[in-house]
Each structure stands twice: as structure tokens, then as C-alpha cells.
Amino acid sequence: MIKELILKNRSYRRFSQEDRIEGQTLMELVDLARLSPSAANMQPLKYILSYEPEKNARIFPHLAWAGYLKDWPGPAEGERPSAYIIILGDTEINKSFGCDHGIAVQSILLGATEKGLGGCIVGTVQREELRKTLDIPSRYEILLVLALGKPKEEVVVETAGPTPDIKYWRDDKGLHHVPKRALDEIIIG
Ligand SMILES: Cc1cc2nc3c(=O)[nH]c(=O)nc-3n(C[C@H](O)[C@H](O)[C@H](O)COP(=O)(O)O)c2cc1C
């Protein structure tokens, strides 16, 4: 079951934008992050939820999509995320956040997958512009943005060859391929 969930939990970048996500659903997902591990149990992460079209539209321009797909500028209007969770580090609790935010986003994504949703972690963010547009106080470091929605694309995982090209790619039918290094390549001892 967990392998099935992890396999289904791909990075989705095209969504049925008209399928709205409720604030309550986002709260349930953040609750999964709340219950996840945190170094020294400091729990320095804070969250901003966005699920209204107007707020979503203020976030979208500050995100970069699929760097390897050079001729794709990102999701078109109608295929954009219907919600976002912005993951912040509260510098009044700690100055560094270790891998807490990585664990938190994976918990959220697995929960979203279970609910029939999908998402994409976005680390390439125009942070200062986003801070300005959402009026995020300087005490919070913007760590990651998680885009969420009902996926409108299919993604397949493949095992990369012996000299692997790890770049994901999209075929002429729009199917998104994600090569993963083989197990015997990554276990080195
Ligand atoms: C920390 C982190 C930052 C990422 N940043 C971006 C990003 O800025 N834009 C994007 O389109 N995808 C981003 N991704 C998604 C990766 O491209 C994706 O995980 C990778 O292509 C493998 O696909 P998979 O998630 O389906 O296994 C990010 C993933 C991680 C873990």
C-alpha cells in the first residue's frame, strides 16, 4: 500500500483548475505535517494556505515550473493549481530548519494523493516578490511552496539506464516520464 501511494505521488504540474479545494482539506493536510518528525521537536514550520482564485493568482507568477521542459512555460490558465500551501520557517523559533520542511511536504503530498489530489513541490520561488505580494513578515523564511490540485496529466516512473539521463521529459502524447536511478546503483554498500 505505501509503495502504491508513493508511486502515485508524482510531481503533477497540470491540474483541473475548476476543481476547487476547500480550506478544511488544506487544514487536514497541514495536520499531517504537524504530526511529522521535527529536529529536536522544535516544530519551527508555519504555513500559509491559499485556495481562493484571487490569492492563487497572486502566488502563481512567482513560481518556476519544470526547468527541464525548456519549451513549456508552465501550466496555462485553466490548468493551474487550485490551492497552495506555503511552508515557512519561523526564525523566532529556530534559525535553521534542517530537513523538517522536506518531511512536512512529503507528509502533505502523501495525504493529498490519498484524497485523489496531486501536487508539485516548488523550490524555485521569487521569494522577495512573494513576500511582498502576500505581506509575509520578515521573521518567516519562505522555504517551499506546494502547489495542489486535481491532476490533469499522467506521469510514469521509469528506471533510468546504466548511464542514466535523469531529466524528466514529456512525449508527444503529453505523457510525463520520470527516470529514477536503479536500486543497485543507489545502494553502494
Ligand atoms: C526540494 C524540491 C524542489 C523542487 N522544486 C521544483 C520547482 O521549483 N519547480 C518544479 O516544477 N518542480 C520542482 N520540484 C519537483 C521535481 O522536479 C520532481 O520531484 C522530480 O522531477 C521528480 O519527479 P517526481 O516528483 O514525480 O518523482 C522540486 C522537488 C523538490 C524535492
The ligand as an SDF file (V2000), in Angstrom:
LIG
                    3D

 31 33  0  0  0  0  0  0  0  0999 V2000
   13.1140   20.4110   -2.9470 C   0  0  0  0  0  0  0  0  0  0  0  0
   12.4130   20.2960   -4.2740 C   0  0  0  0  0  0  0  0  0  0  0  0
   12.2450   21.4180   -5.0450 C   0  0  0  0  0  0  0  0  0  0  0  0
   11.5680   21.3330   -6.2660 C   0  0  0  0  0  0  0  0  0  0  0  0
   11.3630   22.4750   -6.9890 N   0  0  0  0  0  0  0  0  0  0  0  0
   10.6530   22.4130   -8.1450 C   0  0  0  0  0  0  0  0  0  0  0  0
   10.3860   23.6090   -8.8650 C   0  0  0  0  0  0  0  0  0  0  0  0
   10.7950   24.7080   -8.4920 O   0  0  0  0  0  0  0  0  0  0  0  0
    9.6200   23.5030   -9.9850 N   0  0  0  0  0  0  0  0  0  0  0  0
    9.1320   22.3070  -10.4420 C   0  0  0  0  0  0  0  0  0  0  0  0
    8.4290   22.2770  -11.4630 O   0  0  0  0  0  0  0  0  0  0  0  0
    9.3930   21.1370   -9.7690 N   0  0  0  0  0  0  0  0  0  0  0  0
   10.1320   21.1660   -8.6440 C   0  0  0  0  0  0  0  0  0  0  0  0
   10.3680   20.0200   -7.9220 N   0  0  0  0  0  0  0  0  0  0  0  0
    9.8280   18.7430   -8.4000 C   0  0  0  0  0  0  0  0  0  0  0  0
   10.9340   17.8530   -9.0070 C   0  0  0  0  0  0  0  0  0  0  0  0
   11.2450   18.3350  -10.2860 O   0  0  0  0  0  0  0  0  0  0  0  0
   10.4210   16.3930   -9.0780 C   0  0  0  0  0  0  0  0  0  0  0  0
   10.3470   15.9010   -7.7580 O   0  0  0  0  0  0  0  0  0  0  0  0
   11.3240   15.4990   -9.9150 C   0  0  0  0  0  0  0  0  0  0  0  0
   11.2680   15.8830  -11.2720 O   0  0  0  0  0  0  0  0  0  0  0  0
   10.9520   14.0260   -9.8230 C   0  0  0  0  0  0  0  0  0  0  0  0
    9.6120   13.8240  -10.1850 O   0  0  0  0  0  0  0  0  0  0  0  0
    8.6520   13.0770   -9.1540 P   0  0  0  0  0  0  0  0  0  0  0  0
    8.3800   14.0440   -8.0160 O   0  0  0  0  0  0  0  0  0  0  0  0
    7.4220   12.7540   -9.9420 O   0  0  0  0  0  0  0  0  0  0  0  0
    9.3810   11.8700   -8.6600 O   0  0  0  0  0  0  0  0  0  0  0  0
   11.0580   20.0770   -6.7200 C   0  0  0  0  0  0  0  0  0  0  0  0
   11.2330   18.9410   -5.9200 C   0  0  0  0  0  0  0  0  0  0  0  0
   11.8960   19.0470   -4.7140 C   0  0  0  0  0  0  0  0  0  0  0  0
   12.0550   17.7950   -3.8670 C   0  0  0  0  0  0  0  0  0  0  0  0
  1  2  1  0
  2  3  1  0
  2 30  2  0
  3  4  2  0
  4  5  1  0
  4 28  1  0
  5  6  2  0
  6  7  1  0
  6 13  1  0
  7  8  2  0
  7  9  1  0
  9 10  1  0
 10 11  2  0
 10 12  1  0
 12 13  2  0
 13 14  1  0
 14 15  1  0
 14 28  1  0
 15 16  1  0
 16 17  1  0
 16 18  1  0
 18 19  1  0
 18 20  1  0
 20 21  1  0
 20 22  1  0
 22 23  1  0
 23 24  1  0
 24 25  2  0
 24 26  1  0
 24 27  1  0
 28 29  2  0
 29 30  1  0
 30 31  1  0
M  END
$$$$
